[in-house]
Amino acid sequence: MICLQSGMCLDMDSNNGNKVEVYTCFGAEWQQWLQEGDTIRNGLNDGCLDIRSEDDAFVSDCNASNTQTWSLN
């Protein structure tokens, strides 16, 4: 997913507990995302975009929890 304003990508950092960060796009698998129903999956490990606290996103094993449910507007 690319931010239209900045051109930056959502990037899963596997060296930091799979935390999701905003980073320069360079086409890596961990910068690839797929919407599947109401979840967003990472291209590298097929994990789900997940909120663990009010301001931290991670990629976690998918478990259909509310913190892994997304709506794109």
Summary of the structure (lengths in Angstrom):
residues: 73
radius of gyration: 11.5
end to end distance: 13.4
largest distance: 31.9
contacts: 180
relative contact order: 0.20
helix: 12%
strand: 44%
